[in-house]
Amino acid sequence: MQVNFRLSGIVALLAGILILAIPRLLNLIVAIYLILTGLVQVFNLRI
């Protein structure tokens, strides 16, 4: 069985977990997520 992970999916999952665990960090987590997602799409990064 082969499992393929996309970097943006992993980042989104981690961001969601952090937001649930520490809601006051919402702005920071969203900003970091948007920056990482943008970098992944601009440079076509994959794991």
KAZI-V589829 format. One record per pair of residues at least 12 apart in sequence whose C-alpha atoms are under 7 Angstrom apart, sorted by sequence separation. I is the first residue (numbers start at 1). J is the second residue. If there is no record, write none. Layout:
BEGIN
i=[I I]
j=[J J]
END
This chain:
BEGIN
i=[15 15 12 11 8 8 7 6 7 6 5]
j=[29 33 33 33 37 40 46 46 47 47 47]
END
